[in-house]
């Protein structure tokens, strides 16, 4: 596993099965992986004719280690994460981030923007609406660009299932309420925190997409 995929204005970098998907949009990354795979990340950036210092903004979909561990490579970037998970980044919390479980280290890092539901993040041509979707963690978010019907889902929804709730901060009732909230969104591109992306010929509601998913949950 590993590689670079171009998806219109978005570039997907995949490093390993453990690392979150890293989405690159201009000078912004959505999630940063574990930080374990420096060489692969460095090579991916080199292939894109970029360096880590070109990244000025990081948006973390939630505070789990496999999504925030790579933040440390982007020292020139401002970090945005939902208010409810922001302390994990600021404290370098190895328990709540699950870093401990991976034997990972997490340097405390200042959060520049504590996101809340309804905020908008402008990234190039995309106007990403922050949708607070607790359940996988208290501060999990999805990001939705209405115009292109692009939905970044973090670990809340995958192309083949939904996020797990048995990790620190997980809550099944919250997840189910979050999924209800997302279900009416029209989606043409589903860009999850792990695994395959889903790009459709014509848009479907998230509810219809999820109806065709196999039962079970994922990371
Ligand atoms: Zn997670």
Boltz pocket constraint, residues with backbone or C-beta under 6 A from the ligand:
constraints:
  - pocket:
      binder: B
      contacts: [[A, 62], [A, 64], [A, 136], [A, 155], [A, 219]]
      max_distance: 6.0
